[in-house]
Amino acid sequence: MTQVIPTEENSAVLFVAFELSASSWKLAVGIGGKRVREVKLEAGDLEGLAEELVAAKKRFGLAEDAQVVSCYEAGRDGFWLHRYLTGLGIRNVVVDSSSIEVDRRARRAKTDRLDARRLLGMLARYYGGDEDVWSVVRVPTVGDEDRRRAHREIERLKSEKTGHTNRIRGLLSLHGVRLGAITDSLAALLDSTRLYDGSALPAELRAELVREHERLVLVRRQLREMEQTRLARVKEQAPCDGKVSSLMKLKGVGINCAWVLGHELFGWRKFQNRRQIAGCVGLTPTPFQSGDSSRDQGISKSGNPRVRTLLIEIAWGWLRWQPATALSKWFMTKFGAGPGRMRRIGIVALARRLLIALWRFVEQGIVPEGAVLKAEG
């Protein structure tokens, strides 16, 4: 839910919109959308930014202590700039870029300068009370953001592990060699590996395989260490991991699922109702109605893709490990006898219902109807 910035009647406000890139920042500065000034700064030039804000107040005839309101789109710069601006007393909002309205013509002019001016106009509308002009991203604390690093790195390491393994198998397949499990002793095994004609592996191929295997061993070691650290944190019952431990009490929810849900969704976000939580992960329906035409366009997919993908996996596992629950019975009655396509559509609906049930479980202690808890110990 967006929060409209409160206004003081008859107060003078300086509006600043940032268009950020890796090398430079484009700023559009104005008062209520009039007399817009455009400024280009080197990316990360905080001294130059502070000087420009002071100069802009003088240029527009504002007092030195006039309120400054700013915005920028969520992206590669993350939230550090937001924290810096708010530390200066500036009211800043981080905007979901996919929620910004655009010209629907096939060809439209698009430059950083035009984007900054457009953001400035929308910022003035938002400040004036138009909540629907865009969606505002909720900014996590430094601690909450840092706690998301572990599972995201584990996710990348697993992807790298698969990539190295497939690369080794692919290189060997080019010469007709098939291997079973790729163990840490692969280098010794390559000495005895023979091609289809009984000859040894070519020297350059063997050297590349050894280097690839060394990277695989490193990734495996780092992955084991991180997973062990994560498990130790859950066993210690750290306050920040309390909801992770709660989710793991449900049969069918393991540490991977519980950890991601706990630190991406339930750990630091607060939701008022089920619509908010479903919308946060993009599991809300998207209707389309125009005149006599009315149809459903499927789920919005506008939320956290990592959590949304995970919920689909949890939903399939829920059917296996919690078949006696009301949710599983609902799915089997409505979609169980249908073809594969209907079951895939139904699993999305189950994921949305399961998300709401898990939210009520961690926040209110309400066990999903018919759910089985894991045995203690």
Secondary structure by P-SEA (a helix, b strand, c coil): ccccccccccbbbbbbbbbccccbbbbbbbccccbbbbbbbcccaaaaaaaaaaaaaaaacccccccccccccccccccaaaaaaaaaccbbbbbccccccccccccccccaaaaaaaaaaaaaaaaacccccbbbbbbbcaaaaaaaaaaaaaaaaaaaaaaaaaaaaaaaaaacccccccccaaaaaaaaccccccccccaaaaaaaaaaaaaaaaaaaaaaaaaaaaaaaaaaccccaaaaaaaaccccccaaaaaaaaaccccccccccaaaaaaaaccbbbbbbcccbbbbccccccccaaaaaaaaaaaaaaaacccccaaaaaaaaccccccaaaaaaaaaaaaaaaaaaaaaaaacccccccccccccc
